Every structure is written in structure tokens, then in C-alpha cells.
């Protein structure tokens, strides 16, 4: 299967947007680890309507003019990963959740580490906001785009911590 892609310059570095037909399947980071998201051959298609729409919405988000995305998404992963990624889509703009809160939300409270692993393989970063998931202590933890990018995204959103045992000191 061949995927179409285009690049987008952003405040968090160059992003590669990837589509399969009429759906967005990935947002890849400039320094993404090989194999984090598995895709077939990529063909540059900056005039692809899905990619143009995604790029436009991301530009609005970075400009502070968009809090929600309206795009057709196509997640490719295990059923567990898809549950985690669906849970990410429920985290409101400007709020955070811990990995344990996501594990509870998907009905598997003992799967905190597995939630972390699924979060790390999220193929559609920013739109499926894995950057809004932080450690139970309230500190920033791993992120495919790097902790600096995660901090920038949370700052852009004016992130507020939510939930028991979480602190407002995201960056300390």
C-alpha cells in the first residue's frame, strides 16, 4: 500500500503528514525513531485534500485559533492501542491526564505500562493528543517529539493538571 504525504513546518519542527485515501494515518516527527510508526512507501502529494485540511487545522492550532480537530483518522494498531488512542481523543484541550487515569478510563487499571507503550506508538501525535499524558507526579515523561516539544504544546494549550495526585508543576 502506498501512502501520500506532505511536510509541514511547525513550532515543534518539521512534521510529515501521511494519508491513506481520505484519512489521516500519521504525523511523523522530524527525528522520529525508525519503526515507531509502520507505513508502506510514501509519495509526496502536497495537493492531497486530506493533507491540505490537516495542515490547515494544525496551522490554526499552532496559531492559537483551534482547540479541536475535525479530520477523518485511520489508526493502525492493536485493539488495545486503539482503545488508548481513542481515550487520548477525549482529553480536553488544556488539560492533562496520567497514564494511570487512561488505564482506568479504558477499563484496565493495571495496564499503566502498556498504556505508556501504546501512547509512545501513537501514530497521529498532536491530533490524538498524547502530549497531554504526563506522569502521576505531574512531571513530563517521554514523548516521540521530545520533551521540549511536549512542553511547548502544553504551554501553547495553557495546560492544567487534572486528577488526584497530580501537581501543576509540569515543568519543574
C-alpha positions, 0 to 999 in steps of 0.5 A: 500500500502506498501512502501520500504525504506532505511536510509541514513546518511547525513550532515543534519542527518539521512534521510529515503528514501521511494519508491513506485515501481520505484519512489521516494515518500519521504525523511523523516527527522530524527525528522520529525513531525508525519503526515507531510508526509502520507505513508502506512507501510514501509519495509526496502529494502536497495537493492531497485534500486530506493533507491540505485540511490537516495542515490547515487545522494544525496551522490554526492550532499552532496559531492559537485559533483551534482547540479541536480537530475535525479530520477523518483518522485511520489508526493502525494498531492493536485493539488495545492501542486503539482503545488508548488512542481513542481515550487520548481523543477525549482529553480536553484541550488544556488539560492533562491526564496520567497514564494511570487515569487512561488505564482506568478510563479504558477499563484496565487499571493495571495496564499503566505500562502498556498504556505508556507503550501504546501512547509512545506508538501513537501514530497521529501525535498532536491530533490524538493528543498524547502530549497531554499524558504526563506522569502521576507526579505531574512531571513530563515523561517521554514523548516521540517529539521530545520533551521540549516539544511536549512542553511547548504544546502544553504551554501553547494549550495553557495546560492544567493538571487534572486528577488526584495526585497530580501537581501543576508543576509540569515543568519543574 
